[in-house]
Amino acid sequence: MNQDILTLAALVAAFVGVVKGYGVPAKHSSAIAIGVAAIFVLVPSTVRDTIITIAVIGLTASGAYSYVKTKDSGKDAS
């Protein structure tokens, strides 16, 4: 379950980054993140698995997923 949560957190962060890239103000980031997370949590698991597959393929192809992973891994632990 922890791996699923980590995967979903990375996907939510990637989606928020993409939305902010379209000019949505940063003050809306939390609401967008909660909305995207709610979709992942509330849909049936078969639908969620399909959405995750689509998201990983699409975000990887666009480079957004790689950007979020690189950005997060470079942060200081302090």
Secondary structure, DSSP 8 states (H G I E B T S, - for coil): -HHHHHHHHHHHHHHHHHHHHTT--GGGHHHHHHHHHHHHHHS-HHHHHHHHHHHHHHHHHHTHHHHHHHHHHTS---
